[in-house]
Amino acid sequence: MSKWEFVAKTIRRWIKRKQFEPGDALPSQDDLSEYFGCSRETIRRALLDLEYNGYIVLNQGAKAKVK
């Protein structure tokens, strides 16, 4: 499993466990990058995957929100 897949899987788990409710903003990409110990590009790839699969909504210039 690649790092971005691990990040996406972990965030999906957070959403499924109701740690983030619909409409909640996720932590910033910088905060997630620090938390997971990886690059912002890795976080971006994970967030794009989560958006594609319908878990979050990405807005340019704003934090990702749980769908």
DACOR-V60759 format. One record per residue. N is the residue number from 0. SS is DSSP state (h for helix, s for strand, l for the rest). PSI is psi as a letter, one per 40 degrees, with the letter a starting at -180 (* if undefined). Layout:
N&SS&PSI, N&SS&PSI
This chain:
0&l&h, 1&l&i, 2&h&d, 3&h&d, 4&h&d, 5&h&d, 6&h&d, 7&h&d, 8&h&d, 9&h&d, 10&h&d, 11&h&d, 12&h&d, 13&h&d, 14&h&d, 15&h&d, 16&l&e, 17&l&f, 18&l&d, 19&l&h, 20&l&i, 21&l&h, 22&l&e, 23&l&i, 24&s&h, 25&l&i, 26&l&i, 27&l&i, 28&h&d, 29&h&d, 30&h&d, 31&h&d, 32&h&d, 33&h&d, 34&h&d, 35&h&e, 36&l&f, 37&l&i, 38&l&i, 39&h&d, 40&h&d, 41&h&d, 42&h&d, 43&h&d, 44&h&d, 45&h&d, 46&h&d, 47&h&d, 48&h&d, 49&h&d, 50&h&d, 51&h&d, 52&l&e, 53&l&e, 54&l&d, 55&s&i, 56&s&h, 57&l&h, 58&l&h, 59&l&h, 60&l&e, 61&l&i, 62&l&i, 63&l&i, 64&s&i, 65&s&h, 66&l&*
